[in-house]
């Protein structure tokens, strides 16, 4: 279980304090898929980065399975099973796909295991395990490899920032199936897409750095119709 207690984050802008996240209180239970949505600039990505330790909170607590991890480093949080997939995947010079998956899992994979992992994100292992993670891979390929990394790791808390970005040629059915493969731990997804909102166990709506609504997926979808989802995307 993950608990966010009285979390605040602010920055200084033009010599003035600007509040990005304001008194966030949330509880994430095991074996559930949570989707965080809201308009651009509402604080969704910042919240995930604070949980991962990429951004440092101004105040509040982050408690994972009863342990306060608020002051742990990114590396220490990673060792506790926390995984974060960026909206724009990072590249690693000199590293191959196989290397990345082996590092994520903490063990070496054989070809059969690589096939199992990569097929779940729509890639053929024989075509990709020896590819370098560089700019020769498309954005969509890098995104799928990052999703495969999360599968290989099998962490207790997996966070995805707009995982649908760059995978237009890959069906949403496969993406939602991937989330099913991560069941057992906690999965948190930032998304505006209705097809991802539809599979959420719970939906959290952020606005202006605050939680304005949260509830079961079905209940929240009845409040967030197509037009409101479009407005959340900035359309």
C-alpha positions in Angstrom: 0.0 0.0 0.0 1.2 3.5 -0.8 0.0 6.5 1.2 0.6 10.2 0.3 0.1 12.4 3.3 -0.3 16.2 3.2 2.0 16.4 0.2 3.0 19.9 -1.0 5.3 21.1 -3.7 6.2 24.7 -4.6 8.8 26.5 -6.7 10.0 30.1 -6.9 9.0 31.9 -10.0 9.9 35.6 -10.6 10.9 35.9 -6.9 7.4 34.6 -5.9 6.3 31.3 -4.5 4.2 29.2 -6.9 2.3 26.2 -5.5 2.3 23.2 -7.8 0.8 20.6 -5.5 -1.4 21.5 -2.6 -2.1 19.2 0.4 -2.4 15.9 -1.6 -3.7 13.0 0.4 -4.1 9.7 -1.4 -4.1 6.0 -0.7 -3.2 3.4 -3.4 -4.0 -0.2 -2.6 -2.3 -3.3 -4.0 -3.7 -5.1 -7.0 -5.4 -2.0 -8.4 -5.0 0.2 -11.4 -5.2 3.9 -10.7 -5.5 6.5 -13.5 -4.7 10.1 -12.7 -6.2 12.6 -15.1 -6.6 16.4 -15.3 -5.8 19.3 -17.6 -2.3 20.1 -18.6 -0.4 21.7 -15.8 -2.6 20.2 -13.1 0.4 18.5 -11.4 -0.1 14.9 -12.6 3.5 14.2 -13.8 5.0 16.2 -10.9 3.2 13.9 -8.4 4.6 10.8 -10.0 8.1 12.3 -10.1 7.9 13.1 -6.4 6.9 9.6 -5.6 9.9 8.3 -7.6 12.2 10.8 -6.0 13.1 12.7 -9.2 11.6 15.9 -7.7 11.8 16.7 -4.0 8.6 17.5 -2.2 8.3 20.7 -0.2 6.5 19.0 2.7 4.5 15.9 3.5 5.1 12.2 3.6 5.3 9.2 1.2 4.7 5.9 2.9 5.2 2.6 1.2 4.0 -0.6 3.0 4.3 1.3 6.3 7.8 2.7 5.7 8.3 6.4 5.3 10.4 6.7 2.0 10.1 10.5 1.8 13.8 11.1 2.1 15.1 8.1 0.2 17.1 8.5 -3.1 15.9 7.4 -6.5 18.2 4.4 -6.3 16.9 3.4 -2.9 13.3 3.7 -4.0 14.1 1.6 -7.1 15.5 -1.1 -4.9 12.2 -1.1 -3.0 10.4 -2.0 -6.3 9.3 1.5 -7.5 9.4 1.9 -11.3 8.7 5.1 -13.3 8.2 5.2 -17.1 8.7 8.7 -18.6 6.3 10.3 -21.0 9.3 10.7 -23.3 11.5 7.5 -22.9 15.2 8.1 -22.2 18.0 6.5 -24.3 21.2 4.9 -23.1 24.3 5.2 -25.2 26.1 1.9 -25.8 23.3 -0.2 -24.1 21.4 -2.9 -26.0 17.7 -3.8 -25.4 18.8 -7.2 -23.9 21.1 -5.4 -21.4 18.3 -3.1 -20.3 15.9 -5.9 -19.6 18.6 -7.9 -17.8 19.4 -4.9 -15.6 15.8 -4.2 -14.9 15.1 -7.8 -13.8 18.4 -8.3 -12.0 19.1 -11.5 -14.0 20.0 -12.7 -17.4 17.2 -13.7 -19.8 17.4 -16.4 -22.4 15.8 -15.9 -25.9 12.5 -17.6 -24.8 12.1 -15.2 -21.9 13.0 -12.2 -24.1 10.4 -13.3 -26.6 7.8 -13.6 -23.8 8.5 -10.1 -22.5 8.9 -8.3 -25.8 5.9 -10.0 -27.4 3.7 -8.5 -24.7 4.6 -5.0 -26.0 4.3 -6.0 -29.7 8.0 -6.5 -30.5 9.8 -9.5 -31.8 12.8 -10.4 -29.6 15.0 -11.6 -32.5 14.6 -8.2 -34.2 15.3 -6.2 -31.0 17.4 -7.8 -28.3 20.7 -6.8 -30.0 19.5 -3.3 -31.0 21.2 -0.4 -29.3 19.0 2.1 -27.4 19.8 5.1 -29.5 18.2 7.6 -31.9 17.9 4.9 -34.6 14.9 3.6 -32.7 11.6 5.4 -33.2 9.8 7.1 -30.3 7.1 4.3 -30.5 9.8 1.6 -30.3 11.5 3.3 -27.3 8.1 3.6 -25.6 7.4 -0.1 -26.0 10.9 -1.1 -24.8 10.3 1.1 -21.7 7.0 -0.8 -21.1 8.9 -4.1 -21.5 11.4 -2.9 -18.9 8.6 -2.5 -16.4 7.4 -6.0 -17.2 10.9 -7.4 -16.7 11.3 -5.6 -13.4 8.0 -6.7 -12.0 8.1 -4.0 -9.3 5.6 -3.5 -6.5 4.8 0.0 -7.7 4.7 0.8 -11.4 4.0 4.3 -12.6 3.4 5.3 -16.3 3.2 8.9 -17.6 0.9 8.9 -20.7 2.0 5.4 -21.8 -0.2 5.6 -24.9 2.0 8.4 -26.4 3.8 7.2 -29.5 2.1 3.8 -29.8 -0.6 4.7 -32.3 0.1 1.5 -34.4 -0.2 -0.7 -31.3 -3.7 -1.5 -30.2 -5.0 -0.2 -26.9 -6.1 -3.8 -26.2 -2.4 -4.8 -26.0 -1.7 -1.8 -23.7 -4.5 -2.7 -21.4 -3.4 -6.3 -21.4 0.1 -5.2 -20.3 -1.5 -3.5 -17.2 -3.2 -6.8 -16.4 0.2 -8.5 -16.4 1.4 -6.0 -13.7 -1.5 -6.9 -11.4 -0.4 -7.9 -7.9 1.3 -4.6 -7.1 0.1 -1.0 -7.6 -0.1 0.5 -11.0 -0.5 4.2 -11.4 -1.1 5.7 -14.9 -1.3 9.3 -16.0 -3.6 9.5 -19.0 -6.4 11.4 -20.7 -7.5 8.6 -23.0 -11.0 7.3 -22.4 -10.0 3.7 -23.3 -7.4 3.7 -20.4 -9.8 5.5 -18.1 -12.4 2.7 -18.8 -10.1 0.0 -17.4 -9.2 1.9 -14.2 -10.2 0.5 -10.8 -10.1 4.1 -9.5 -9.8 7.5 -11.2 -8.2 10.6 -9.6 -8.9 14.0 -11.0 -6.4 16.7 -10.4 -6.9 20.4 -11.0 -4.6 23.3 -10.1 -2.5 21.0 -8.0 -5.3 19.6 -5.9 -7.4 16.4 -5.9 -10.9 17.6 -6.8 -12.6 14.2 -7.4 -11.7 10.6 -7.0 -13.7 7.4 -7.0 -14.3 4.1 -8.7 -13.7 3.9 -12.5 -17.4 3.5 -13.3 -18.5 6.3 -11.0 -15.9 8.7 -12.3 -16.5 7.9 -16.0 -20.2 8.7 -15.5 -19.0 12.2 -14.5 -16.3 12.5 -17.1 -18.0 12.3 -20.5 -16.3 12.5 -23.8 -16.4 16.3 -24.0 -14.8 16.7 -20.5 -12.1 14.2 -21.5 -11.4 16.3 -24.6 -11.1 19.4 -22.4 -8.7 17.6 -20.1 -6.5 16.9 -23.2 -6.6 20.6 -24.0 -8.7 20.1 -27.1 
